[in-house]
């Protein structure tokens, strides 16, 4: 038996990983566990990427990323996010997860506290622990719509606190943080001299009257915020591995230096394809968002109709996070019950933190007809309890 480093224990066995194995072996299972779009990447982007590969763009890019992409992103950020930056304030990464890792490597020292949302994205806690930071879980409550409560946030801050992680729209809850709440979080960060790491992976997947606001776009906040974004969700380009971080130039400079130890750069041809996505794929994004919205309405309606479940209507991303406490089983037991009795795969809420207990995550990044069938199976299984 090999003697392994202590940090291997930081990464717990994931129910999401288990679910992929189940789906591979049991084709009769309907999955509502997807964490990626079920749409292919835009056709024009795929064709452009192939064109770049044939032209010989098969070598490394600079550590900070291709200038063409960073230049295009400055225009996108100013127009859509109200973030006015230069190319020197952007680093291109392999998805937003690398952007999160580089962000924390750059601003968090050993023993410093990082406040993370709970329930929240599965990678926040282990990344903090891998770099010897200490995660402090901010309880997001159903009665608050899973939004951050600024007074509760203040109570977690002490002399060891260095950063606050926020995620809007949220995985797993679909919550979109309102501008007023973001302004209060911004005031807290400025008063306490804290860094905000803002994960905006689902920024374009917004529904109804909700509006996405980037906290870095608020007056004077650029120097207090690291914003991470990606092409994976909005443009269905998960496999292209192109994300980016936006921050003050001195922060980006150090993040860039860490890339010598991680990925060097995302694939060069795919960075150029990301420029094509920014320029010519808006209609495709709108098409996806429209279909997600149709599915969202279906899944929320059915969850409200099914006995012993209730669901806050998500405003963003492609997840619902229903309350299943009336089933009198814990989250993992409900997940196992749905898999065994309904042949439907969902993700237990505890995958996203201890305060996810009593909830499960259902994704609507799957076909409308499959969602209809899955919800009918769940309904019938619960009726037989």
C-alpha positions as a printed Julia matrix, in Angstrom:
385×3 Matrix{Float64}:
   0.0    0.0     0.0
   1.51   3.35   -1.02
   1.92   6.13    1.49
  -0.17   8.98    0.1
  -0.31  12.69    0.86
  -2.88  13.87    3.39
  -4.53  16.08    0.77
  -5.96  13.06   -1.03
  -8.55  12.88    1.77
  -9.86  16.33    0.86
 -11.59  14.93   -2.24
 -14.51  12.77   -1.15
 -16.12  10.15   -3.37
 -18.67  12.0    -5.46
 -22.25  10.91   -6.05
 -21.95  12.67   -9.4
 -19.1   10.34  -10.36
 -21.13   7.33   -9.22
 -24.05   8.51  -11.33
 -21.96   8.51  -14.5
 -21.05   4.88  -13.88
 -24.72   3.99  -13.31
 -25.77   5.65  -16.56
 -23.11   3.8   -18.5
 -24.28   0.43  -17.2
 -28.05   0.98  -17.06
 -29.48   2.61  -20.2
 -33.06   2.4   -18.86
 -32.25   5.09  -16.27
 -33.35   8.66  -17.06
 -30.77  11.12  -15.77
 -31.74  14.46  -14.24
 -28.23  14.75  -12.87
 -26.54  16.51  -15.79
 -24.21  19.38  -14.98
 -23.59  20.35  -18.58
 -25.74  21.43  -21.54
 -27.29  18.66  -23.6
 -26.95  20.89  -26.67
 -23.93  20.51  -28.95
 -21.58  23.45  -29.36
 -22.76  25.96  -32.0
 -22.13  24.65  -35.52
 -20.26  27.79  -36.56
 -17.92  27.42  -33.57
 -17.17  23.76  -34.33
 -16.49  24.58  -38.0
 -14.26  27.49  -37.04
 -12.31  25.31  -34.6
 -11.75  22.7   -37.29
 -10.6   25.43  -39.66
  -8.08  26.69  -37.09
  -6.76  23.16  -36.49
  -6.25  22.65  -40.22
  -4.43  25.99  -40.41
  -1.9   24.71  -37.88
  -3.03  26.34  -34.63
  -1.93  23.26  -32.72
   0.79  24.77  -30.51
   0.9   26.41  -27.09
  -0.55  29.84  -26.47
   0.96  32.46  -24.15
   0.28  31.78  -20.46
  -2.2   34.64  -20.25
  -4.1   33.42  -23.31
  -4.46  34.59  -26.91
  -4.61  38.35  -27.28
  -7.45  38.06  -29.83
  -9.67  36.43  -27.22
  -8.73  38.78  -24.41
  -9.38  41.75  -26.69
 -12.81  40.38  -27.67
 -13.62  39.76  -24.01
 -12.93  43.38  -23.06
 -15.77  44.4   -25.39
 -18.1   41.68  -24.08
 -17.38  42.53  -20.44
 -17.96  46.25  -20.94
 -21.21  45.75  -22.84
 -22.77  42.88  -20.87
 -21.22  43.08  -17.4
 -20.41  46.79  -17.03
 -16.82  45.76  -16.28
 -14.37  48.11  -18.02
 -10.99  46.38  -18.31
  -7.96  46.03  -20.57
  -6.63  42.73  -21.97
  -3.98  42.84  -19.2
  -6.77  42.34  -16.66
  -7.92  39.02  -18.15
  -6.33  35.56  -18.02
  -7.66  32.69  -20.15
  -8.05  29.4   -18.3
  -9.12  25.79  -18.87
 -12.71  26.38  -17.86
 -13.83  28.44  -14.88
 -12.71  25.73  -12.44
  -9.07  26.47  -13.21
  -9.91  30.16  -12.86
 -11.26  29.45   -9.37
  -8.16  27.47   -8.43
  -5.78  30.16   -9.7
  -7.8   32.84   -7.93
  -7.49  31.12   -4.58
  -3.83  30.22   -5.09
  -3.15  33.9    -5.69
  -5.01  35.53   -2.8
  -5.37  32.9    -0.03
  -2.59  32.04    2.42
  -2.39  28.98    4.67
  -4.84  29.16    7.56
  -6.94  31.97    6.11
 -10.72  31.62    6.06
 -12.75  31.58    2.86
 -16.52  31.95    3.13
 -18.31  29.66    0.68
 -22.04  29.28   -0.06
 -23.76  26.16    1.28
 -25.49  24.64   -0.6
 -22.96  25.58   -3.25
 -20.88  24.28   -6.12
 -19.05  21.08   -5.2
 -15.52  22.35   -6.03
 -15.38  25.34   -3.65
 -14.64  23.48   -0.42
 -11.99  21.07   -1.75
 -10.14  23.83   -3.61
  -9.94  25.9    -0.42
  -8.71  22.88    1.54
  -6.18  21.84   -1.12
  -4.42  25.19   -0.75
  -4.55  24.93    3.07
  -7.27  27.52    3.49
 -10.2   27.0     5.85
 -13.7   26.92    4.32
 -16.45  28.6     6.33
 -19.92  27.54    5.21
 -22.53  30.27    4.74
 -25.96  28.69    5.24
 -28.23  29.61    2.34
 -31.83  29.16    3.47
 -34.86  28.15    1.46
 -36.92  30.91    3.11
 -34.47  33.47    1.68
 -34.77  31.92   -1.79
 -31.25  30.54   -1.23
 -29.91  34.09   -1.6
 -27.07  35.37    0.57
 -28.3   37.11    3.72
 -25.79  39.92    4.37
 -26.31  39.87    8.15
 -25.53  36.15    8.25
 -22.47  36.78    6.11
 -21.17  39.38    8.58
 -21.38  36.89   11.44
 -18.91  34.55    9.72
 -16.22  37.2     9.22
 -13.31  37.34   11.65
  -9.66  38.44   11.62
  -8.66  35.33    9.63
 -11.21  35.86    6.86
  -9.64  36.69    3.51
 -12.24  36.02    0.82
 -15.92  35.49    0.07
 -17.03  33.19   -2.76
 -20.35  34.01   -4.41
 -22.08  32.24   -7.28
 -24.76  33.88   -9.4
 -26.71  32.29  -11.03
 -26.2   29.46   -8.57
 -25.42  25.8    -8.92
 -27.36  23.96   -7.44
 -30.23  26.3    -6.53
 -30.65  28.44   -9.66
 -30.73  31.59   -7.51
 -29.81  34.91   -9.14
 -28.51  37.45   -6.63
 -30.31  40.79   -6.76
 -28.35  44.02   -7.23
 -29.3   45.25   -3.74
 -27.82  42.14   -2.11
 -24.68  42.43   -4.23
 -24.3   46.06   -3.15
 -24.52  45.02    0.5
 -21.94  42.26   -0.04
 -19.72  44.8    -1.81
 -19.96  47.19    1.15
 -18.99  44.41    3.55
 -15.99  43.43    1.43
 -14.74  47.02    1.2
 -15.24  47.66    4.92
 -13.37  44.47    5.91
 -10.79  44.62    3.09
 -11.83  41.25    1.68
 -11.6   39.75   -1.8
 -14.78  38.56   -3.51
 -14.39  35.62   -5.88
 -17.49  35.72   -8.07
 -18.36  32.6   -10.08
 -20.59  33.59  -13.01
 -20.48  30.36  -15.04
 -24.23  30.51  -15.82
 -24.43  34.25  -16.5
 -26.39  33.97  -19.77
 -28.92  31.42  -18.52
 -31.45  33.79  -16.91
 -35.24  33.58  -17.01
 -38.39  35.67  -16.45
 -37.59  39.16  -15.17
 -34.33  38.24  -13.45
 -31.23  40.23  -14.36
 -27.63  39.14  -14.04
 -25.46  41.75  -12.32
 -21.69  41.37  -12.05
 -20.49  42.61   -8.68
 -17.2   43.74  -10.28
 -19.27  46.13  -12.41
 -20.5   48.03   -9.35
 -18.83  51.36   -8.71
 -15.26  50.97   -7.44
 -15.43  47.19   -7.02
 -12.97  45.98   -9.68
 -10.05  46.1    -7.24
 -11.95  43.98   -4.71
 -13.29  41.28   -7.05
 -12.02  38.36   -9.1
 -14.71  37.38  -11.63
 -14.64  33.92  -13.19
 -16.62  33.09  -16.33
 -16.64  30.35  -18.95
 -17.81  29.33  -22.4
 -18.88  25.91  -21.1
 -22.47  26.61  -20.07
 -23.57  29.67  -22.04
 -22.19  28.39  -25.35
 -22.38  24.61  -24.67
 -18.6   24.42  -25.12
 -17.7   22.25  -22.1
 -15.25  20.1   -24.03
 -13.42  23.12  -25.44
 -12.14  23.97  -21.94
 -12.11  27.74  -22.32
 -12.82  29.96  -19.33
 -11.33  33.14  -17.95
 -10.78  35.29  -14.89
 -11.05  39.08  -14.69
  -9.3   41.1   -11.96
  -6.87  43.92  -11.31
  -3.72  43.65  -13.44
  -1.41  42.8   -10.51
  -3.67  39.89   -9.5
  -3.93  38.62  -13.08
  -0.15  38.8   -13.46
   0.34  36.41  -10.54
  -2.5   34.12  -11.67
  -0.79  33.9   -15.04
   2.49  32.85  -13.4
   0.77  29.95  -11.64
  -0.31  28.57  -15.01
   3.22  27.27  -15.54
   2.26  24.74  -12.83
  -1.21  23.92  -14.15
  -2.24  23.87  -17.81
  -0.04  26.45  -19.57
  -3.05  27.35  -21.72
  -6.33  26.05  -23.11
  -6.09  24.64  -26.66
  -5.07  27.43  -29.03
  -7.59  26.59  -31.77
 -10.38  26.55  -29.2
  -9.44  29.96  -27.83
  -9.84  31.31  -31.36
 -13.14  29.43  -31.66
 -14.26  31.22  -28.48
 -13.79  34.53  -30.32
 -16.12  33.18  -33.01
 -18.65  32.27  -30.3
 -18.58  35.81  -28.92
 -19.07  37.33  -32.37
 -21.6   35.05  -34.03
 -23.43  32.77  -31.59
 -25.92  35.02  -29.78
 -28.91  33.52  -31.61
 -27.83  30.03  -30.62
 -27.57  31.09  -26.96
 -31.08  32.56  -27.16
 -32.38  29.32  -28.67
 -30.89  27.25  -25.83
 -32.18  29.64  -23.17
 -35.69  29.5   -24.64
 -35.7   25.7   -24.54
 -34.26  25.57  -21.01
 -37.03  27.92  -19.93
 -39.67  25.61  -21.42
 -38.18  22.68  -19.52
 -37.86  24.74  -16.33
 -41.57  25.53  -16.34
 -42.4   21.84  -16.82
 -40.17  20.52  -14.05
 -41.23  23.16  -11.51
 -44.93  22.59  -12.27
 -44.58  18.84  -11.86
 -42.61  19.17   -8.62
 -45.38  21.36   -7.21
 -47.98  18.78   -8.26
 -46.18  15.74   -6.85
 -46.99  14.81   -3.27
 -44.48  15.7    -0.55
 -42.19  17.81   -2.73
 -41.99  21.57   -3.14
 -39.72  23.74   -5.22
 -38.68  27.38   -5.39
 -38.75  28.48   -9.01
 -35.14  28.97  -10.13
 -34.29  32.17  -11.98
 -31.08  31.0   -13.61
 -28.79  28.09  -14.6
 -30.52  24.78  -15.42
 -31.21  23.23  -12.02
 -34.07  22.89   -9.57
 -33.44  22.22   -5.89
 -36.68  20.84   -4.44
 -37.38  20.28   -0.75
 -38.03  16.56   -0.12
 -38.17  16.57    3.72
 -41.78  15.38    3.8
 -40.67  12.08    2.29
 -39.08  11.37    5.7
 -35.83  10.16    4.15
 -32.5   11.92    3.98
 -31.21  13.27    0.68
 -29.12  10.21   -0.17
 -31.97   7.86    0.69
 -34.32   9.82   -1.57
 -31.75   9.67   -4.36
 -31.45   5.91   -3.95
 -35.24   5.56   -3.78
 -35.74   7.48   -7.04
 -33.04   5.4    -8.72
 -34.44   2.05   -7.53
 -38.19   2.66   -7.7
 -38.5    5.29  -10.45
 -35.34   4.58  -12.46
 -34.54   8.29  -12.36
 -31.14   9.64  -11.37
 -30.94  12.85   -9.31
 -28.17  14.29   -7.13
 -28.49  14.45   -3.31
 -28.41  17.94   -1.84
 -25.62  16.96    0.53
 -23.29  16.75   -2.46
 -23.36  20.58   -2.3
 -22.73  20.96    1.43
 -24.17  19.98    4.78
 -27.02  22.48    4.43
 -28.14  20.71    1.28
 -29.67  18.0     3.45
 -33.4   17.71    2.82
 -33.04  18.67   -0.84
 -32.08  17.04   -4.15
 -30.85  18.6    -7.38
 -32.72  17.95  -10.6
 -31.23  19.22  -13.84
 -33.31  20.25  -16.82
 -30.35  20.03  -19.17
 -32.03  17.05  -20.79
 -34.76  16.58  -23.38
 -38.29  17.82  -22.57
 -39.83  14.4   -23.28
 -37.37  12.69  -20.94
 -38.19  15.17  -18.18
 -41.91  14.45  -18.68
 -41.3   10.72  -18.37
 -38.93  11.1   -15.4
 -41.37  13.27  -13.44
 -44.21  10.81  -14.1
 -42.02   7.96  -12.81
 -41.16   9.94   -9.66
 -44.81  10.81   -9.12
 -45.87   7.17   -9.36
 -43.07   5.98   -7.07
 -43.99   8.49   -4.35
 -47.69   7.56   -4.57
 -46.78   3.97   -3.72
 -44.97   4.85   -0.5
